[in-house]
């Protein structure tokens, strides 16, 4: 592992990041209303992206649509035009495209894009880079999939990239896969600029090792004052919801 500090911008170290926007009972997660609230408050935004059936980048966390829209189907099987009409919970908000979100934010705050890659790495990453290129602003990317971030290292080295990880013991993954993610075993290939690690899996040697090499350690997801206090002791920054750092 190189001892050279990564290229993580200062905001990744210093500015608490709103998880899926500043959402609450009135503003659903990953909605334009939640993103506007975060931008107005001056918080950088974390959001999740998938590809629609026709290859557009949409902002949505889950693989399937039922939890947040009440309707059936998977994001990857649904065209953009239909996704843009799907209402989020009981609000007047609908699933936005990444283009819509970035146009709304208009560079007011940085945006941290979490990629939820399909089985084949490349199409989503390429599409995200194209969208980001259309909207001036401060951006970083992250993923639980190290190969997604390896693609970013090779094809978009200008974008700060982060590896997402946690304990992973309770995930439905093969043991070797969970072990590799938990211990950041592919980090020497990815050369992440920051590490985003689950708060309640800290402290742990793997993210701490990269933190000592100058990579910011961002704890997720902080939801209360106790979590904030823990994160202040163990990490450089937080991804938060339901509490105001």
Buried (B, 14 or more C-beta within 10 A) or exposed (E): EEEEEBBBBEBBBEBBBBBBBBBEEEBBBBBBBBBBBBBEEEBBBBBBBBBBBEEBBBBBBBEBBEEBBEEEBEBBEBEBEBBBEBBBBEBEBBBBBBBBBBEBBEEBBBBBBBBBBBEEBEEBBBBBBEBBEEBEEBBBBBBBBBBBBBBBBEEBEEBBBBBBBBBBEEEEBEEEEBEBBBBBEBBEEBBBBBBBBBBEBBEBEBBBBBBEBBBBBBBBBBBEEEBBEBBBEBBBBBBBBEBEB
